[in-house]
Amino acid sequence: MPPLAVRLAALAAALLPLLLLLAASASAANFTCSAPASCQSAIVYTAPNATTYGELVARFNTTTLLGLLGANNLPDSTSSTKAIPAKSTVRIPFPCLCANNNVGQSDRHPIYVVQPEDGLDHIAREVFNAFVTYQEIAAANNISDPNKILIGQTLWIPLPCSCDKVDDSDVMHLAYSVASGESTSGIAAKYGVSEPTLLRINEISDPKKLLQGQILDIPLPGKFFPASIRFLQSCDLRIMVRVNFQWTSRTTKE
């Protein structure tokens, strides 16, 4: 059997990635804002179980069905009952608010209703893909003891976002959770951004230390048209909704 010191060293090496991830667990992501502003942002959500587009609209309550379909380049005629297989990714748009504390968060939504046997950590990690931590949920809802929540209690889930320009250009900030085996170069190429910009925005000095589950701020090229998506309910606004939830590389003038 190896000496105790050797075994302890091996154990420490094995636990180092987990310890690094836990060290940053108080904040899922650092999306900063240079000034107070409001805009539209989105996350790339991985469905933990099979679901539908209608169910995701109800779960996140940050957009309409048409808004969700537009964000995912689906036809307006797509049924709310269209199946989304487990582990599929869906872009979820939401209104972002940059407040005076230089931190960007979703504007008082999503709202989650506590279910039986829920815990804040489960809600953060399992329901909302760890785009937020239990500490952030507790702080946003003035919960002094994270272990004491009530069935039926409503919680604001503060998703990370930003309204800042990048390199003097309008962008739409997309929150993305790194999957196993992914690299910053691959993610940058996938979303049409330069790797140096991705590294700089996320303060990554060594791309080789990218962690699975790490939340990245991806500044999508082109302006994401501002809109008050929570009130777009009329079918007469169908075209407007489609415009507001599709982003292109073309910069637009207001």
BAMI-324500 format. One record per residue: chain; residue number from 1; z, y, x of N, C-alpha, C in turn. Coordinates in steps of 0.02 Angstrom, whole numbers. Layout:
<atoms>
ATOM, mol, seq, n.pz, n.py, n.px, ca.pz, ca.py, ca.px, c.pz, c.py, c.px
ATOM, A, NUM, Z, Y, X, Z, Y, X, Z, Y, X
...
</atoms>
This chain:
<atoms>
ATOM, mol, seq, n.pz, n.py, n.px, ca.pz, ca.py, ca.px, c.pz, c.py, c.px
ATOM, A, 1, 0, -60, 43, 0, 0, 0, 0, 62, 44
ATOM, A, 2, -41, 112, 28, -44, 173, 69, 23, 209, 69
ATOM, A, 3, 38, 245, 122, 100, 284, 124, 105, 332, 65
ATOM, A, 4, 166, 351, 48, 177, 395, -9, 140, 461, -1
ATOM, A, 5, 139, 489, 59, 106, 553, 69, 31, 548, 54
ATOM, A, 6, 1, 491, 73, -71, 482, 60, -84, 476, -14
ATOM, A, 7, -41, 439, -49, -49, 432, -122, -41, 498, -158
ATOM, A, 8, 8, 538, -136, 19, 603, -167, -40, 650, -155
ATOM, A, 9, -69, 646, -95, -127, 688, -79, -186, 669, -123
ATOM, A, 10, -196, 604, -133, -251, 580, -174, -241, 602, -247
ATOM, A, 11, -179, 598, -270, -164, 619, -339, -177, 693, -348
ATOM, A, 12, -157, 733, -299, -167, 805, -303, -241, 822, -304
ATOM, A, 13, -281, 786, -264, -353, 799, -263, -384, 781, -330
ATOM, A, 14, -360, 727, -362, -387, 706, -426, -369, 755, -482
ATOM, A, 15, -310, 786, -476, -287, 831, -529, -310, 903, -520
ATOM, A, 16, -337, 920, -462, -355, 989, -448, -402, 1020, -499
ATOM, A, 17, -458, 985, -518, -502, 1016, -569, -466, 1030, -634
ATOM, A, 18, -422, 983, -656, -386, 994, -718, -338, 1052, -711
ATOM, A, 19, -304, 1057, -654, -257, 1112, -645, -292, 1179, -644
ATOM, A, 20, -352, 1182, -615, -390, 1244, -614, -410, 1265, -684
ATOM, A, 21, -429, 1215, -725, -448, 1229, -794, -388, 1253, -834
ATOM, A, 22, -330, 1220, -824, -270, 1239, -861, -245, 1307, -839
ATOM, A, 23, -256, 1324, -777, -233, 1390, -753, -267, 1446, -789
ATOM, A, 24, -328, 1434, -812, -365, 1486, -848, -361, 1478, -923
ATOM, A, 25, -318, 1431, -947, -318, 1414, -1018, -288, 1467, -1063
ATOM, A, 26, -253, 1516, -1035, -224, 1567, -1078, -279, 1610, -1109
ATOM, A, 27, -337, 1611, -1078, -394, 1648, -1104, -456, 1605, -1097
ATOM, A, 28, -490, 1592, -1153, -549, 1550, -1151, -605, 1582, -1113
ATOM, A, 29, -611, 1647, -1116, -666, 1682, -1083, -647, 1755, -1073
ATOM, A, 30, -678, 1786, -1024, -665, 1856, -1010, -726, 1898, -1026
ATOM, A, 31, -736, 1911, -1089, -791, 1954, -1112, -764, 2025, -1115
ATOM, A, 32, -786, 2067, -1070, -759, 2134, -1066, -805, 2185, -1100
ATOM, A, 33, -775, 2241, -1119, -812, 2296, -1150, -794, 2360, -1112
ATOM, A, 34, -845, 2399, -1095, -832, 2460, -1058, -813, 2518, -1103
ATOM, A, 35, -827, 2512, -1168, -812, 2566, -1215, -808, 2538, -1285
ATOM, A, 36, -772, 2571, -1331, -769, 2548, -1400, -839, 2546, -1431
ATOM, A, 37, -854, 2491, -1466, -920, 2483, -1497, -917, 2424, -1544
ATOM, A, 38, -969, 2417, -1585, -977, 2359, -1628, -1049, 2336, -1622
ATOM, A, 39, -1059, 2270, -1630, -1126, 2242, -1622, -1126, 2172, -1650
ATOM, A, 40, -1180, 2135, -1637, -1184, 2065, -1657, -1182, 2021, -1595
ATOM, A, 41, -1145, 1967, -1599, -1142, 1917, -1546, -1150, 1848, -1577
ATOM, A, 42, -1144, 1797, -1536, -1150, 1729, -1562, -1118, 1680, -1513
ATOM, A, 43, -1103, 1621, -1537, -1081, 1566, -1494, -1129, 1508, -1504
ATOM, A, 44, -1133, 1465, -1453, -1170, 1402, -1460, -1118, 1349, -1477
ATOM, A, 45, -1115, 1331, -1541, -1063, 1287, -1567, -1087, 1215, -1568
ATOM, A, 46, -1046, 1169, -1543, -1061, 1097, -1545, -1022, 1066, -1602
ATOM, A, 47, -1057, 1040, -1651, -1024, 1010, -1709, -986, 947, -1688
ATOM, A, 48, -919, 945, -1695, -881, 886, -1675, -896, 825, -1718
ATOM, A, 49, -914, 838, -1781, -931, 785, -1828, -994, 805, -1866
ATOM, A, 50, -1024, 757, -1900, -1083, 772, -1941, -1063, 824, -1993
ATOM, A, 51, -1107, 872, -2005, -1092, 926, -2053, -1157, 951, -2082
ATOM, A, 52, -1155, 1009, -2116, -1215, 1040, -2144, -1214, 1114, -2129
ATOM, A, 53, -1270, 1147, -2139, -1272, 1219, -2127, -1227, 1257, -2176
ATOM, A, 54, -1225, 1232, -2238, -1181, 1264, -2287, -1108, 1258, -2267
ATOM, A, 55, -1088, 1200, -2240, -1019, 1191, -2219, -1002, 1236, -2160
ATOM, A, 56, -1049, 1247, -2115, -1036, 1292, -2059, -1029, 1364, -2081
ATOM, A, 57, -1069, 1384, -2131, -1062, 1452, -2159, -991, 1461, -2186
ATOM, A, 58, -967, 1410, -2222, -900, 1414, -2251, -846, 1412, -2196
ATOM, A, 59, -857, 1372, -2145, -806, 1365, -2092, -798, 1429, -2053
ATOM, A, 60, -853, 1461, -2036, -849, 1521, -1993, -844, 1586, -2034
ATOM, A, 61, -871, 1586, -2094, -870, 1645, -2138, -885, 1710, -2101
ATOM, A, 62, -935, 1708, -2057, -956, 1768, -2021, -1027, 1788, -2037
ATOM, A, 63, -1062, 1748, -2077, -1132, 1761, -2092, -1150, 1728, -2157
ATOM, A, 64, -1210, 1742, -2182, -1237, 1709, -2241, -1277, 1648, -2219
ATOM, A, 65, -1297, 1607, -2267, -1340, 1550, -2251, -1405, 1574, -2219
ATOM, A, 66, -1435, 1627, -2247, -1497, 1653, -2219, -1487, 1678, -2148
ATOM, A, 67, -1430, 1708, -2135, -1415, 1732, -2068, -1409, 1674, -2019
ATOM, A, 68, -1376, 1620, -2039, -1369, 1562, -1996, -1436, 1529, -1983
ATOM, A, 69, -1477, 1523, -2035, -1543, 1493, -2027, -1585, 1535, -1980
ATOM, A, 70, -1583, 1601, -1989, -1622, 1645, -1945, -1600, 1640, -1873
ATOM, A, 71, -1535, 1634, -1861, -1510, 1629, -1792, -1533, 1565, -1758
ATOM, A, 72, -1550, 1515, -1799, -1573, 1451, -1771, -1647, 1438, -1783
ATOM, A, 73, -1683, 1493, -1800, -1756, 1489, -1808, -1778, 1436, -1859
ATOM, A, 74, -1740, 1431, -1913, -1757, 1385, -1967, -1786, 1423, -2026
ATOM, A, 75, -1830, 1392, -2065, -1860, 1426, -2123, -1807, 1446, -2174
ATOM, A, 76, -1821, 1501, -2210, -1775, 1524, -2262, -1764, 1471, -2316
ATOM, A, 77, -1813, 1428, -2325, -1810, 1377, -2378, -1766, 1318, -2359
ATOM, A, 78, -1739, 1317, -2298, -1697, 1261, -2277, -1635, 1256, -2322
ATOM, A, 79, -1622, 1195, -2345, -1566, 1184, -2391, -1499, 1191, -2355
ATOM, A, 80, -1449, 1215, -2392, -1382, 1220, -2364, -1352, 1152, -2349
ATOM, A, 81, -1381, 1100, -2380, -1356, 1032, -2369, -1393, 996, -2313
ATOM, A, 82, -1436, 1032, -2278, -1472, 1000, -2221, -1421, 974, -2171
ATOM, A, 83, -1429, 911, -2153, -1380, 878, -2109, -1384, 904, -2037
ATOM, A, 84, -1326, 910, -2007, -1320, 926, -1936, -1282, 868, -1905
ATOM, A, 85, -1315, 827, -1865, -1282, 769, -1835, -1224, 789, -1789
ATOM, A, 86, -1176, 746, -1781, -1121, 758, -1735, -1147, 771, -1665
ATOM, A, 87, -1116, 817, -1630, -1132, 837, -1561, -1195, 880, -1556
ATOM, A, 88, -1224, 899, -1614, -1280, 945, -1613, -1255, 1016, -1600
ATOM, A, 89, -1297, 1058, -1570, -1277, 1127, -1558, -1310, 1174, -1608
ATOM, A, 90, -1273, 1224, -1630, -1296, 1273, -1679, -1273, 1342, -1656
ATOM, A, 91, -1317, 1391, -1660, -1297, 1460, -1644, -1263, 1490, -1704
ATOM, A, 92, -1202, 1514, -1695, -1163, 1545, -1748, -1158, 1620, -1735
ATOM, A, 93, -1191, 1662, -1774, -1187, 1735, -1764, -1124, 1763, -1796
ATOM, A, 94, -1099, 1818, -1768, -1040, 1850, -1797, -1037, 1923, -1773
ATOM, A, 95, -1003, 1966, -1811, -994, 2036, -1791, -942, 2041, -1736
ATOM, A, 96, -958, 2079, -1684, -914, 2089, -1627, -884, 2159, -1628
ATOM, A, 97, -822, 2164, -1607, -789, 2230, -1602, -760, 2238, -1533
ATOM, A, 98, -780, 2291, -1499, -751, 2310, -1435, -700, 2365, -1449
ATOM, A, 99, -636, 2349, -1439, -583, 2396, -1454, -563, 2435, -1391
ATOM, A, 100, -509, 2472, -1397, -487, 2515, -1342, -456, 2477, -1284
ATOM, A, 101, -443, 2411, -1294, -413, 2371, -1240, -465, 2341, -1193
ATOM, A, 102, -529, 2361, -1201, -583, 2337, -1159, -597, 2262, -1165
ATOM, A, 103, -576, 2233, -1221, -588, 2163, -1234, -630, 2157, -1297
ATOM, A, 104, -682, 2114, -1294, -723, 2103, -1353, -701, 2042, -1391
ATOM, A, 105, -694, 2049, -1458, -674, 1993, -1500, -712, 1998, -1566
ATOM, A, 106, -720, 1940, -1600, -751, 1940, -1665, -710, 1984, -1713
ATOM, A, 107, -745, 2021, -1755, -714, 2073, -1796, -678, 2044, -1857
ATOM, A, 108, -616, 2022, -1847, -571, 1997, -1900, -596, 1934, -1934
ATOM, A, 109, -646, 1903, -1907, -672, 1839, -1931, -690, 1798, -1869
ATOM, A, 110, -693, 1731, -1875, -682, 1688, -1934, -609, 1688, -1957
ATOM, A, 111, -601, 1669, -2020, -535, 1658, -2048, -528, 1583, -2062
ATOM, A, 112, -475, 1553, -2034, -465, 1481, -2041, -401, 1469, -2081
ATOM, A, 113, -405, 1422, -2128, -347, 1403, -2169, -316, 1340, -2140
ATOM, A, 114, -252, 1344, -2123, -217, 1288, -2090, -215, 1228, -2137
ATOM, A, 115, -234, 1170, -2110, -235, 1107, -2146, -174, 1065, -2127
ATOM, A, 116, -158, 1013, -2167, -102, 969, -2150, -110, 940, -2079
ATOM, A, 117, -55, 941, -2042, -51, 913, -1974, -92, 953, -1923
ATOM, A, 118, -114, 1012, -1941, -147, 1056, -1892, -96, 1083, -1842
ATOM, A, 119, -120, 1097, -1783, -83, 1134, -1733, -129, 1186, -1703
ATOM, A, 120, -102, 1239, -1675, -145, 1292, -1648, -191, 1266, -1593
ATOM, A, 121, -165, 1221, -1550, -207, 1195, -1496, -264, 1153, -1524
ATOM, A, 122, -250, 1113, -1576, -303, 1074, -1608, -355, 1119, -1639
ATOM, A, 123, -332, 1172, -1673, -379, 1219, -1704, -424, 1251, -1651
ATOM, A, 124, -393, 1272, -1596, -430, 1305, -1543, -480, 1258, -1510
ATOM, A, 125, -457, 1199, -1491, -498, 1153, -1452, -547, 1113, -1495
ATOM, A, 126, -522, 1083, -1548, -563, 1036, -1586, -605, 1070, -1640
ATOM, A, 127, -576, 1117, -1676, -613, 1149, -1730, -660, 1202, -1703
ATOM, A, 128, -638, 1241, -1654, -678, 1297, -1629, -701, 1288, -1556
ATOM, A, 129, -708, 1224, -1535, -741, 1210, -1471, -709, 1242, -1410
ATOM, A, 130, -646, 1262, -1414, -611, 1295, -1358, -644, 1360, -1337
ATOM, A, 131, -680, 1392, -1384, -704, 1460, -1370, -646, 1510, -1373
ATOM, A, 132, -590, 1486, -1397, -529, 1526, -1401, -471, 1480, -1383
ATOM, A, 133, -416, 1507, -1359, -358, 1467, -1342, -304, 1475, -1397
ATOM, A, 134, -256, 1429, -1396, -203, 1435, -1446, -161, 1498, -1433
ATOM, A, 135, -156, 1518, -1369, -119, 1579, -1354, -154, 1640, -1384
ATOM, A, 136, -220, 1641, -1381, -257, 1698, -1410, -252, 1699, -1486
ATOM, A, 137, -253, 1640, -1517, -245, 1638, -1590, -175, 1663, -1609
ATOM, A, 138, -125, 1640, -1572, -56, 1662, -1586, -49, 1737, -1578
ATOM, A, 139, -77, 1765, -1525, -72, 1837, -1513, -109, 1877, -1567
ATOM, A, 140, -167, 1853, -1587, -207, 1889, -1637, -174, 1890, -1705
ATOM, A, 141, -132, 1839, -1718, -100, 1833, -1784, -25, 1846, -1782
ATOM, A, 142, -1, 1876, -1726, 70, 1893, -1719, 116, 1833, -1731
ATOM, A, 143, 97, 1776, -1703, 137, 1715, -1710, 181, 1709, -1648
ATOM, A, 144, 246, 1715, -1657, 292, 1713, -1600, 303, 1642, -1574
ATOM, A, 145, 301, 1593, -1619, 310, 1522, -1599, 248, 1483, -1619
ATOM, A, 146, 204, 1467, -1572, 142, 1431, -1587, 152, 1364, -1620
ATOM, A, 147, 213, 1336, -1615, 227, 1271, -1646, 246, 1276, -1719
ATOM, A, 148, 250, 1338, -1744, 271, 1347, -1814, 217, 1383, -1853
ATOM, A, 149, 173, 1344, -1883, 123, 1371, -1929, 128, 1331, -1994
ATOM, A, 150, 106, 1361, -2048, 115, 1332, -2114, 49, 1309, -2144
ATOM, A, 151, 50, 1254, -2181, -9, 1232, -2218, -30, 1287, -2266
ATOM, A, 152, -93, 1303, -2266, -119, 1356, -2309, -117, 1425, -2277
ATOM, A, 153, -84, 1432, -2220, -83, 1496, -2185, -153, 1514, -2161
ATOM, A, 154, -171, 1577, -2167, -236, 1599, -2144, -231, 1629, -2074
ATOM, A, 155, -278, 1610, -2031, -278, 1632, -1962, -344, 1665, -1944
ATOM, A, 156, -340, 1721, -1910, -400, 1752, -1882, -413, 1718, -1815
ATOM, A, 157, -475, 1695, -1806, -495, 1662, -1744, -535, 1712, -1702
ATOM, A, 158, -505, 1740, -1648, -538, 1793, -1609, -588, 1764, -1558
ATOM, A, 159, -650, 1756, -1579, -702, 1729, -1535, -721, 1781, -1482
ATOM, A, 160, -740, 1760, -1422, -757, 1807, -1369, -826, 1838, -1378
ATOM, A, 161, -833, 1901, -1360, -897, 1935, -1367, -897, 2000, -1327
ATOM, A, 162, -954, 2034, -1326, -960, 2098, -1293, -1018, 2137, -1324
ATOM, A, 163, -1015, 2203, -1316, -1069, 2247, -1339, -1101, 2285, -1281
ATOM, A, 164, -1079, 2270, -1220, -1103, 2308, -1162, -1176, 2295, -1146
ATOM, A, 165, -1209, 2346, -1120, -1275, 2337, -1092, -1269, 2300, -1026
ATOM, A, 166, -1323, 2270, -1004, -1325, 2237, -939, -1384, 2265, -900
ATOM, A, 167, -1371, 2292, -842, -1423, 2324, -802, -1460, 2377, -842
ATOM, A, 168, -1421, 2416, -881, -1448, 2471, -922, -1495, 2448, -978
ATOM, A, 169, -1493, 2384, -994, -1536, 2358, -1048, -1493, 2329, -1104
ATOM, A, 170, -1517, 2335, -1166, -1483, 2305, -1222, -1489, 2229, -1219
ATOM, A, 171, -1435, 2195, -1232, -1434, 2122, -1233, -1393, 2098, -1292
ATOM, A, 172, -1398, 2034, -1308, -1355, 2002, -1357, -1312, 1952, -1319
ATOM, A, 173, -1247, 1963, -1318, -1202, 1920, -1280, -1189, 1855, -1317
ATOM, A, 174, -1207, 1800, -1285, -1199, 1733, -1314, -1145, 1695, -1277
ATOM, A, 175, -1095, 1671, -1313, -1041, 1631, -1282, -1063, 1558, -1279
ATOM, A, 176, -1057, 1529, -1220, -1084, 1461, -1208, -1033, 1419, -1171
ATOM, A, 177, -1023, 1357, -1195, -976, 1311, -1164, -1015, 1264, -1118
ATOM, A, 178, -997, 1262, -1055, -1033, 1222, -1005, -1024, 1147, -1020
ATOM, A, 179, -1080, 1111, -1022, -1078, 1039, -1033, -1074, 1002, -966
ATOM, A, 180, -1056, 939, -969, -1050, 898, -908, -1117, 896, -871
ATOM, A, 181, -1114, 908, -806, -1174, 903, -765, -1217, 965, -763
ATOM, A, 182, -1200, 1017, -801, -1242, 1077, -802, -1228, 1120, -740
ATOM, A, 183, -1278, 1161, -724, -1273, 1207, -668, -1289, 1277, -692
ATOM, A, 184, -1269, 1327, -654, -1284, 1396, -673, -1359, 1409, -670
ATOM, A, 185, -1393, 1378, -624, -1466, 1388, -620, -1501, 1359, -681
ATOM, A, 186, -1478, 1300, -703, -1508, 1269, -762, -1494, 1308, -825
ATOM, A, 187, -1433, 1332, -833, -1414, 1371, -892, -1453, 1437, -893
ATOM, A, 188, -1459, 1469, -835, -1496, 1532, -831, -1569, 1521, -851
ATOM, A, 189, -1600, 1468, -826, -1670, 1454, -842, -1678, 1438, -916
ATOM, A, 190, -1630, 1402, -944, -1633, 1382, -1014, -1634, 1442, -1061
ATOM, A, 191, -1597, 1495, -1043, -1591, 1553, -1087, -1629, 1614, -1062
ATOM, A, 192, -1668, 1606, -1010, -1712, 1660, -988, -1676, 1719, -956
ATOM, A, 193, -1622, 1705, -921, -1587, 1758, -884, -1588, 1740, -810
ATOM, A, 194, -1579, 1788, -767, -1579, 1773, -695, -1511, 1744, -676
ATOM, A, 195, -1512, 1697, -629, -1449, 1667, -608, -1402, 1718, -576
ATOM, A, 196, -1427, 1764, -533, -1382, 1815, -505, -1347, 1856, -559
ATOM, A, 197, -1383, 1873, -613, -1352, 1911, -668, -1299, 1870, -702
ATOM, A, 198, -1314, 1806, -715, -1265, 1761, -747, -1202, 1755, -705
ATOM, A, 199, -1211, 1747, -640, -1153, 1741, -595, -1112, 1805, -594
ATOM, A, 200, -1146, 1861, -591, -1111, 1926, -588, -1073, 1940, -652
ATOM, A, 201, -1104, 1930, -709, -1072, 1944, -773, -1009, 1902, -782
ATOM, A, 202, -1011, 1839, -757, -955, 1794, -767, -909, 1789, -706
ATOM, A, 203, -921, 1833, -656, -879, 1837, -596, -872, 1768, -563
ATOM, A, 204, -929, 1734, -556, -931, 1669, -523, -954, 1679, -451
ATOM, A, 205, -910, 1665, -404, -928, 1674, -333, -959, 1611, -303
ATOM, A, 206, -940, 1553, -331, -967, 1490, -305, -993, 1448, -364
ATOM, A, 207, -1059, 1444, -373, -1088, 1407, -429, -1068, 1333, -429
ATOM, A, 208, -1051, 1306, -370, -1033, 1235, -366, -965, 1221, -399
ATOM, A, 209, -927, 1273, -413, -862, 1264, -444, -863, 1274, -520
ATOM, A, 210, -923, 1272, -548, -930, 1277, -621, -896, 1217, -654
ATOM, A, 211, -856, 1229, -706, -817, 1177, -737, -844, 1159, -807
ATOM, A, 212, -841, 1095, -823, -857, 1075, -891, -809, 1108, -940
ATOM, A, 213, -836, 1137, -993, -794, 1172, -1042, -782, 1245, -1026
ATOM, A, 214, -804, 1268, -968, -797, 1338, -951, -841, 1380, -997
ATOM, A, 215, -814, 1435, -1022, -851, 1478, -1069, -887, 1532, -1029
ATOM, A, 216, -953, 1535, -1039, -994, 1585, -1005, -1019, 1638, -1053
ATOM, A, 217, -1026, 1698, -1027, -1058, 1753, -1063, -1131, 1755, -1041
ATOM, A, 218, -1177, 1738, -1087, -1248, 1738, -1071, -1280, 1798, -1105
ATOM, A, 219, -1303, 1847, -1065, -1334, 1907, -1094, -1408, 1895, -1110
ATOM, A, 220, -1422, 1878, -1173, -1490, 1863, -1193, -1533, 1926, -1190
ATOM, A, 221, -1592, 1922, -1159, -1636, 1980, -1154, -1658, 2006, -1222
ATOM, A, 222, -1664, 2072, -1228, -1686, 2102, -1291, -1628, 2122, -1334
ATOM, A, 223, -1638, 2171, -1376, -1584, 2196, -1418, -1576, 2154, -1480
ATOM, A, 224, -1515, 2139, -1498, -1499, 2104, -1560, -1485, 2157, -1612
ATOM, A, 225, -1530, 2166, -1659, -1525, 2222, -1706, -1458, 2223, -1742
ATOM, A, 226, -1423, 2280, -1743, -1358, 2284, -1778, -1367, 2280, -1853
ATOM, A, 227, -1321, 2246, -1885, -1322, 2241, -1958, -1253, 2221, -1982
ATOM, A, 228, -1237, 2240, -2043, -1173, 2221, -2072, -1184, 2155, -2109
ATOM, A, 229, -1181, 2099, -2072, -1202, 2035, -2099, -1156, 2010, -2154
ATOM, A, 230, -1095, 2033, -2156, -1048, 2007, -2206, -1067, 2027, -2276
ATOM, A, 231, -1112, 2078, -2283, -1128, 2103, -2349, -1201, 2089, -2369
ATOM, A, 232, -1237, 2051, -2327, -1307, 2037, -2343, -1310, 1974, -2387
ATOM, A, 233, -1305, 1983, -2450, -1304, 1928, -2497, -1367, 1923, -2540
ATOM, A, 234, -1401, 1978, -2548, -1457, 1981, -2595, -1519, 1947, -2566
ATOM, A, 235, -1554, 1910, -2607, -1617, 1879, -2586, -1669, 1932, -2570
ATOM, A, 236, -1661, 1992, -2598, -1708, 2046, -2584, -1705, 2068, -2511
ATOM, A, 237, -1649, 2049, -2477, -1641, 2069, -2407, -1661, 2012, -2360
ATOM, A, 238, -1697, 1963, -2386, -1716, 1904, -2348, -1751, 1923, -2283
ATOM, A, 239, -1800, 1968, -2286, -1838, 1986, -2226, -1793, 2022, -2177
ATOM, A, 240, -1749, 2067, -2202, -1704, 2104, -2158, -1658, 2056, -2121
ATOM, A, 241, -1633, 2005, -2156, -1589, 1957, -2125, -1624, 1920, -2069
ATOM, A, 242, -1687, 1900, -2082, -1724, 1863, -2032, -1733, 1906, -1969
ATOM, A, 243, -1747, 1970, -1978, -1756, 2013, -1920, -1691, 2020, -1881
ATOM, A, 244, -1636, 2027, -1918, -1572, 2040, -1885, -1545, 1980, -1847
ATOM, A, 245, -1568, 1920, -1862, -1540, 1862, -1829, -1589, 1825, -1785
ATOM, A, 246, -1642, 1858, -1765, -1686, 1829, -1715, -1691, 1878, -1658
ATOM, A, 247, -1685, 1853, -1597, -1687, 1896, -1540, -1749, 1881, -1499
ATOM, A, 248, -1777, 1931, -1468, -1836, 1922, -1426, -1825, 1957, -1360
ATOM, A, 249, -1872, 1950, -1316, -1866, 1983, -1251, -1893, 2054, -1254
ATOM, A, 250, -1915, 2075, -1313, -1943, 2143, -1320, -1886, 2192, -1334
ATOM, A, 251, -1882, 2244, -1294, -1834, 2297, -1306, -1860, 2343, -1361
ATOM, A, 252, -1817, 2360, -1409, -1839, 2402, -1465, -1807, 2470, -1460
ATOM, A, 253, -1839, 2519, -1490, -1812, 2587, -1492, -1786, 2601, -1562
ATOM, A, 254, -1727, 2632, -1565, -1698, 2648, -1629, -1726, 2714, -1655
</atoms>
